Amino acid sequence: MGSSIDQVSKPDYKKWDLFLQKYVSKDGWVDYQKVKLNQNEISTIVNSFSKFQPNKTWTQDEQMAFWINVYNANTIWVVTQNYPIKSIQNLDNGKTWDVKRIKIANKKYSLNDIENTKLRSDFKDARIHFVLNCAAKSCPPLLNRAYLPNNLNQQMEEQTKNFFNHSKYQNIRADNAQLSKILEWYASDFGNLITFINRYSTQKVSSKTKITYLEYDWSLNSK
């Protein structure tokens, strides 16, 4: 039985929100073993997202929330399909982000398509990097709630602040800031790096601060 594209209504994220509360800790760790035992739950969620097609009648926050949730749900789905694995980099010769396996309406996308085309290019909001989770320990932690259009800005602000002020991900001091590789890989998105850091970090830095980047831990974001 084919699935029809819903051109009128918009997704609610109740099932996705309950799923996240059930399988993701407050610190962002995913219990993939339990997800695997009940993998029909994540499959149902991913399939439900595929029935929608964001368009110009959707607000910017509705579009952003949709693509963020789609990205995070499909990341969990692809890991679950291949679990147990030690790292998402073990999949597709390390190129799993380029595989067009995510069906939305009548088109297939890769994770990179969603991040770079649907989010980074369309909205130019650097906080996107701190709400997408790539299933690795050094990735910004997965929020254990769905991103919601009516609360999106607050959620993105909180996740970005959490990332900048948690020593597991970055170690920022006035004289030496050890930053996530994300800030190096996507440097063009952040504008003046010092200004961006000081917007979210409680420890302020200056042009005299030595900037270094931490090694990225690609092991699975699961305890």
Helices and strands as residue ranges (DSSP letters): H 14-23, H 32-37, H 40-49, H 60-82, G 88-90, G 92-94, G 96-98, E 102-104, E 107-109, H 111-112, I 113-121, H 122-123, G 126-130, G 149-151, H 152-164, E 171-172, E 176-179, H 182-185, G 187-189, H 193-200, E 210-213
